[in-house]
Amino acid sequence: MKINFLYLFLCLYFVFSCTSESPVEDNPAPTESIYFPPLNSDIWDTETMESLGWNTLQLQPLLEFLDEKNTKSFIILHDGKIVIEAYMNDHDATKLWYWASAGKTLTTAISGIAQNEGIININNKVSEYLGEGWTSTSLEKESLITCKHLLSMNSGLDDSLGDDVSKENLQYKADAGTRWAYHNVYKKMQDVITTANNTTWSSYFNEKLKSKIGMNGAWVPSNNFNVYWSNTRSMARFGLMMYAKGKWNATQIVPEAFLNNATNASQNINKSYGYLWWLNGKSDFYLPASQLKFGGPLIPNAPNDTYAALGKNDQKIYVVPSKKLVIVRMGDKANTDALALSNFDNELWDKINALIN
C-alpha cells in the first residue's frame, strides 16, 4: 500500500496543532512514574544530578547562596525522589520549623477533602456554617461572603485591622468578590469545617491528611491563630502530594478537580492567586498589604507553570509540573521582612536555573 507522506504529515500536524490549542489545564499532569516514600519511615529514594543532566558545578554556589540567606533546610525532589537535601545554620532533618503562611495551603487541601465528603460546599455562604453575625458587617453584606471567597482572598473584609479574626476585627471594606486582599480571615475556613463536622481542626487534619501521607508536626498556637510546624521532609511530602494531583500512591487524598481549581486563578482581580496558592506565569499580580497591581509574572525566573505555598520569612514550597520538581526552603528571612512573596524568590530561582538547566 502506498503512503502519501505529505498527506500523513499534514494530518499529524493538524492533530497536534488542535491538541495544543484546545483548552488545557495550566499545570500539566505529571507522569505515572512518581515515587512516594513509605509512611512512617526515614527511607526515601534518591536520584543523582548526573542522571538528570544537571550542571553539578552549580550546586556549591546554590548551597553557599542558601547559607548566606539564612536558610535552614532545602530539598529538591524530581518525580518524588530526593536529588538535593541540605541542612545548615544549626538545623537538621529531625528539627521542626514553622510553615507560616505556606501552611494556608494545608487548609486548602482539607477544604477539598471536606467538600468531597459532603461536609461543606465552598460555594455556600460562610454564615450557613458559622451562623449569622460572625462578622461586624451588616447581615446583608455578610451574607455575600462564601467559603470560596475565604479561599480566594476576596471576602471584602478589611485587611488593615491585623491578624486577629475575632468578630470585632472582621469589618466591611467592599462587597465580597469585588476586592482582593491578603487577609488572615481564611482561618475561618477551619472553623467552617470543624463546625460542620463537629470535630476539632487538629484531629480532622491528622486523620484525613497528615497520617495519609506520613507527615509529622503539629499546629501550634501563635498570635490568635495556629501555625503548622514540621520537619522539612514533611513539607516536601505535602508538596509531592500536590505534584501528584492529590494522590499518595494509588489513594486519592484530595480530589484532583478541586486541586486543579485551587492551582488556577480563583478570581479575576489577582490572577496570580488560586485557593491560598500563589500562581506564576500570569499577566499580573498583587502583593500582600497592597492594592497596587503589578504587571508580569509573579516570579519571572521560575517556570510559568510553577505554583507556590509562600510564608513569612521565606518559607517556600514550589511545585513545577513541567520540570517534575518539588522544591522546599525553610529558614529565617533571606533579605527583608516579607509576608509571603519576596525578591528572594527570583534570586533563588536564578540559582536553581543555573543548576537544572
C-alpha positions in Angstrom: 0.0 0.0 0.0 1.4 3.4 -1.0 1.6 6.0 1.7 1.2 9.7 0.9 3.8 11.0 3.3 2.8 14.6 2.7 -0.8 13.8 3.5 0.3 11.9 6.6 2.4 14.8 7.8 -0.4 17.3 7.3 -2.8 15.1 9.2 -0.4 14.7 12.1 0.3 18.4 12.1 -3.4 19.2 12.2 -4.0 16.8 15.1 -1.1 18.1 17.2 -2.0 21.7 16.4 -5.6 21.2 17.5 -4.4 19.5 20.7 -2.1 22.3 21.6 -4.7 25.0 21.0 -7.5 23.3 22.8 -8.3 24.2 26.5 -5.9 22.6 28.8 -5.0 22.8 32.5 -2.4 25.4 33.3 -0.5 22.7 35.3 0.1 19.6 33.1 -0.4 16.3 34.8 2.7 14.5 36.0 3.8 11.1 34.7 2.8 7.8 36.1 6.4 7.2 37.4 6.1 9.2 40.6 7.9 7.8 43.6 6.3 8.0 47.0 8.3 7.4 50.2 6.8 4.9 52.6 4.7 6.1 55.5 6.3 6.4 59.0 9.8 5.7 57.6 13.1 7.6 57.0 13.5 5.7 53.8 13.4 8.0 50.7 14.8 7.0 47.3 17.3 9.4 45.7 18.2 10.4 42.2 21.6 11.9 41.1 22.1 15.2 39.4 24.2 13.4 36.8 21.4 11.1 35.8 19.2 14.2 35.2 21.9 16.0 33.2 22.1 18.9 35.7 25.1 21.2 36.0 26.8 19.8 39.1 29.3 22.7 39.2 26.4 24.9 40.2 25.4 23.0 43.3 28.0 24.6 45.6 27.1 28.2 44.5 23.5 27.4 45.2 24.2 25.9 48.7 26.5 28.9 49.6 23.8 31.3 48.5 21.2 29.5 50.6 23.6 29.5 53.6 24.2 33.2 53.2 20.5 33.9 53.0 19.7 32.3 56.5 18.3 29.1 55.1 17.9 26.2 57.5 16.8 23.4 55.1 16.4 22.9 51.3 15.1 20.0 49.3 14.6 19.3 45.6 12.5 16.3 44.6 12.4 15.1 41.0 9.3 12.9 40.3 9.3 12.3 44.1 12.9 11.2 44.6 15.3 13.4 46.5 18.0 14.9 44.4 19.3 17.6 46.8 18.8 17.7 50.6 20.8 20.2 52.7 20.6 21.5 56.2 22.5 24.5 57.6 22.6 27.2 60.2 22.1 24.9 63.2 19.3 22.9 61.6 18.9 19.2 60.8 16.5 16.6 59.4 14.8 16.0 62.8 14.2 19.6 63.8 10.8 21.2 63.3 10.3 24.6 61.8 7.2 26.8 61.2 5.4 27.0 57.8 4.0 30.4 58.4 1.5 31.3 55.6 2.8 28.5 53.5 0.6 26.5 55.8 -2.5 28.2 54.4 -2.4 25.6 51.6 -3.0 22.9 54.2 -6.3 24.5 54.8 -7.0 24.4 51.1 -6.3 20.7 51.0 -8.5 20.0 54.0 -11.3 22.1 52.4 -11.2 19.9 49.3 -11.4 16.7 51.4 -14.3 18.1 53.5 -16.2 19.1 50.3 -15.6 15.7 48.8 -17.0 14.0 51.9 -20.1 16.2 51.7 -19.3 18.1 54.9 -19.1 21.5 53.3 -19.7 23.2 49.9 -17.3 26.0 49.2 -19.9 27.8 47.2 -22.2 28.1 50.2 -22.3 31.2 52.4 -20.0 31.1 55.4 -23.0 32.0 57.6 -24.6 28.7 56.7 -22.0 27.0 58.9 -21.0 29.7 61.4 -24.4 31.3 61.8 -25.3 34.9 61.2 -23.2 37.6 62.9 -19.7 36.0 62.6 -18.5 39.4 61.3 -19.2 43.0 62.3 -20.7 43.9 58.9 -24.3 44.1 58.2 -26.1 40.8 57.7 -26.8 41.9 54.1 -23.1 42.2 53.3 -22.1 39.2 55.5 -24.5 37.0 53.5 -22.5 37.8 50.3 -19.4 36.0 51.7 -19.0 32.4 50.6 -16.3 29.8 51.6 -14.8 30.2 48.2 -14.3 33.9 48.9 -12.3 33.0 52.0 -10.1 30.6 50.0 -9.6 33.2 47.2 -8.8 36.2 49.5 -11.7 38.3 48.1 -14.1 38.3 51.1 -14.3 42.1 51.0 -13.4 42.3 54.8 -10.9 44.9 55.9 -7.4 43.5 55.8 -5.9 46.5 57.6 -7.1 45.5 61.1 -4.4 42.9 61.7 -4.3 39.1 62.1 -7.0 38.8 64.8 -10.1 37.3 63.1 -12.5 37.7 66.0 -15.8 39.2 65.1 -14.9 42.7 66.1 -11.9 42.7 63.6 -14.0 41.4 60.7 -15.3 44.7 59.3 -16.7 45.6 55.9 -14.4 47.1 53.3 -16.1 46.1 50.0 -18.7 43.7 48.7 -17.4 40.1 48.6 -15.9 39.3 45.2 -15.1 42.9 44.3 -11.7 43.4 46.1 -8.7 41.1 46.5 -6.7 41.5 49.7 -4.3 39.2 51.6 -6.1 38.6 54.9 -6.0 36.1 57.7 -9.7 35.6 57.6 -9.0 32.4 55.6 -8.7 30.9 59.0 -12.5 30.9 59.3 -12.4 28.0 56.8 -11.0 25.9 59.6 -13.9 26.9 61.8 -16.4 26.2 59.0 -15.0 22.6 58.6 -14.9 21.8 62.3 -18.3 23.3 63.0 -19.9 21.4 60.1 -18.2 18.2 61.1 -18.5 18.6 64.9 -14.8 17.8 65.4 -11.5 19.6 66.1 -9.3 21.0 63.4 -6.2 19.0 64.5 -8.0 15.7 64.7 -9.6 16.1 61.3 -6.3 17.2 59.8 -4.4 14.4 61.3 -6.8 11.7 60.2 -7.5 13.0 56.7 -4.1 14.3 55.6 -1.2 14.1 58.0 -1.4 10.3 58.6 -2.3 9.6 54.9 1.0 11.0 53.5 3.3 10.3 56.5 3.8 13.9 57.7 5.0 14.7 61.2 4.4 18.0 63.1 1.6 19.8 64.8 -0.5 23.0 64.9 1.0 25.4 67.5 -1.0 28.5 68.8 0.6 31.8 67.8 -1.0 35.3 67.9 -4.6 34.3 67.9 -4.3 31.5 65.4 -2.5 28.2 64.8 0.7 27.8 62.8 1.9 24.5 61.5 5.4 23.2 62.5 7.1 20.1 60.9 10.4 18.8 59.7 11.4 19.6 56.2 10.6 16.2 54.7 7.0 16.6 55.8 6.8 19.8 53.9 8.2 18.0 50.9 5.7 15.2 51.3 2.8 17.7 51.1 4.4 19.3 48.0 4.7 15.8 46.5 1.1 15.0 47.1 0.2 18.3 45.3 2.5 17.4 42.4 0.8 14.0 42.1 -2.6 15.8 41.8 -3.8 14.9 45.2 -2.7 11.3 45.2 -0.4 9.3 47.5 0.4 6.0 45.8 -2.9 4.8 44.5 -5.0 6.6 47.0 -6.7 9.9 46.1 -6.3 12.1 49.2 -7.6 15.4 47.8 -9.9 15.4 44.7 -7.9 16.3 41.6 -10.6 18.5 40.2 -10.6 20.6 43.4 -6.8 21.0 43.3 -7.0 22.0 39.6 -9.3 24.8 40.6 -7.0 25.6 43.6 -3.9 26.0 41.5 -5.5 28.2 38.8 -6.8 31.7 39.1 -9.7 31.7 41.6 -11.0 35.2 40.7 -10.4 37.9 38.1 -8.8 40.5 40.3 -5.5 38.9 41.3 -4.9 36.4 38.5 -1.8 35.0 40.3 -3.8 33.6 43.2 -5.8 30.4 43.5 -7.2 28.9 46.7 -4.4 30.1 49.0 -1.8 29.1 46.4 0.3 31.7 44.5 0.5 31.2 40.8 3.3 32.0 38.4 3.1 32.8 34.7 0.1 35.1 34.8 -0.2 38.6 33.3 -0.2 40.5 36.6 -0.3 40.1 40.4 -1.0 41.8 43.7 1.2 41.7 46.8 0.1 41.3 50.4 -0.8 44.6 52.1 -1.1 46.4 48.8 -3.7 47.4 46.3 -1.2 48.0 43.6 -1.4 45.8 40.5 2.0 44.8 39.1 2.4 43.6 35.5 4.1 40.4 34.5 4.6 37.0 36.2 5.0 36.6 40.0 8.5 35.0 39.8 10.0 35.8 36.4 12.9 33.4 36.8 10.6 30.4 37.7 8.9 28.3 35.1 5.5 29.6 34.1 3.5 26.6 35.5 5.0 27.0 39.0 2.6 27.3 41.8 3.8 28.0 45.3 3.0 28.0 49.0 4.7 31.1 50.4 5.1 32.0 54.0 6.5 34.8 56.1 10.3 34.9 56.3 10.7 32.9 53.1 9.1 29.6 53.9 8.6 28.1 50.4 7.1 25.2 48.6 7.4 25.4 44.8 5.6 22.8 42.6 6.7 22.7 39.0 4.9 20.0 36.9 6.7 20.8 33.7 10.0 20.1 35.4 8.7 17.3 37.6 10.0 19.2 40.6 9.0 19.9 44.2 11.3 22.4 46.0 11.2 23.3 49.7 13.0 26.0 51.6 12.7 26.7 55.3 14.6 29.2 57.4 14.8 32.8 58.6 14.1 35.7 56.3 16.6 35.9 53.5 16.6 39.7 53.0 13.9 42.0 54.4 10.6 41.2 56.1 8.0 39.7 53.7 4.5 38.4 54.4 4.8 35.8 51.6 6.4 36.7 48.3 9.8 38.4 48.4 12.6 39.3 46.0 14.4 36.2 47.3 12.1 34.0 45.2 13.5 35.4 42.0 17.1 35.4 43.3 16.7 31.7 44.4 15.3 30.7 41.0 18.2 32.3 39.2 20.5 29.9 41.2 18.2 26.9 40.6 18.1 27.5 36.9 21.8 27.5 36.7 21.8 24.1 38.3 18.9 22.4 36.5 19.4 23.9 33.0 
